[in-house]
């Protein structure tokens, strides 16, 4: 989705076929999860506010949920932020189909290819406005402002208005209000304080997979971010096919993945991924990964076991259970209070729901 220099489908198809190890089985074993359905979206790229399948999205890229169960979607192809109520009603709350970087209220504001979204404890939304190289903030009253970024391409730290980014793709926020950014074009993880000061948390701007602290660590096209209850940050390190962890002291380690391209299940460092794009936790501490290049949703349990809960590796748009399901570049994932999952099915322009078996 976010490797703009390479045609998506051809690259993903090649990697899925060529990159999997001999231990990979096709299709993967069926999951213990229930039915996958289309929660919202017609499957035809457009911007339509309505309910359920009557609504329309255009390449939805990231998704978060609030305490009341409302979903918020960075609808990248429409340059909009959309809200989905628990009953499935879709509303455009900010932006329009016209690209721009205008601040304002609701649909008077504009974005350019928003790829990441996060929500804080007060209900403020943070958007990785990729096409503008900006991080935007939207209050619960709908007021959109620029939190950080001048709009120029670069990796300059400092006060928000003078800092620069390069294709920011992922964003998350901690309980103290610090905003973390996966600055994909710079191969950096950046941090923005509540006062708007930007600094580099980890990475050295060179593509790599080195563990360490601060500038001794390296990433390769980092995408989605999430943070756990103890303040550990997790990065979908797409170009390295890894999930990286940054602890509160700033040390970067490899949390999951062998680094080989594939969809092998198993233990943390023996499993393989294919351009993972998003990570999220449920209330029980299980991690879910939108494994975009593999067209799968993967699960990491608290004991370190990795499995495939939906998808069979093929590109498609089939609902069902376990390995009968197909996706087209799943790019975002979030869990509700019951553990049910919502997935931004980017290539199909829909939001899918995976119901946990009771």
Secondary structure as GFF3:
##gff-version 3
##sequence-region A 1 358
A	DSSP	alpha_helix	8	18	.	.	.	ID=ss1
A	DSSP	beta_strand	36	40	.	.	.	ID=ss2
A	DSSP	three_ten_helix	52	54	.	.	.	ID=ss3
A	DSSP	beta_strand	60	65	.	.	.	ID=ss4
A	DSSP	beta_strand	71	75	.	.	.	ID=ss5
A	DSSP	three_ten_helix	76	78	.	.	.	ID=ss6
A	DSSP	beta_strand	80	84	.	.	.	ID=ss7
A	DSSP	beta_strand	90	95	.	.	.	ID=ss8
A	DSSP	beta_strand	104	105	.	.	.	ID=ss9
A	DSSP	three_ten_helix	106	108	.	.	.	ID=ss10
A	DSSP	beta_strand	114	119	.	.	.	ID=ss11
A	DSSP	beta_strand	125	129	.	.	.	ID=ss12
A	DSSP	three_ten_helix	130	132	.	.	.	ID=ss13
A	DSSP	beta_strand	134	138	.	.	.	ID=ss14
A	DSSP	beta_strand	143	148	.	.	.	ID=ss15
A	DSSP	beta_strand	158	159	.	.	.	ID=ss16
A	DSSP	beta_strand	168	173	.	.	.	ID=ss17
A	DSSP	beta_strand	179	183	.	.	.	ID=ss18
A	DSSP	three_ten_helix	184	186	.	.	.	ID=ss19
A	DSSP	beta_strand	188	192	.	.	.	ID=ss20
A	DSSP	beta_strand	197	202	.	.	.	ID=ss21
A	DSSP	beta_strand	212	213	.	.	.	ID=ss22
A	DSSP	three_ten_helix	214	216	.	.	.	ID=ss23
A	DSSP	beta_strand	222	227	.	.	.	ID=ss24
A	DSSP	beta_strand	233	237	.	.	.	ID=ss25
A	DSSP	three_ten_helix	238	240	.	.	.	ID=ss26
A	DSSP	beta_strand	242	246	.	.	.	ID=ss27
A	DSSP	beta_strand	251	256	.	.	.	ID=ss28
A	DSSP	beta_strand	266	267	.	.	.	ID=ss29
A	DSSP	beta_strand	276	281	.	.	.	ID=ss30
A	DSSP	beta_strand	287	291	.	.	.	ID=ss31
A	DSSP	three_ten_helix	292	294	.	.	.	ID=ss32
A	DSSP	beta_strand	296	300	.	.	.	ID=ss33
A	DSSP	beta_strand	305	310	.	.	.	ID=ss34
A	DSSP	three_ten_helix	322	324	.	.	.	ID=ss35
A	DSSP	beta_strand	330	335	.	.	.	ID=ss36
A	DSSP	beta_strand	341	345	.	.	.	ID=ss37
A	DSSP	three_ten_helix	346	348	.	.	.	ID=ss38
A	DSSP	beta_strand	350	354	.	.	.	ID=ss39
###
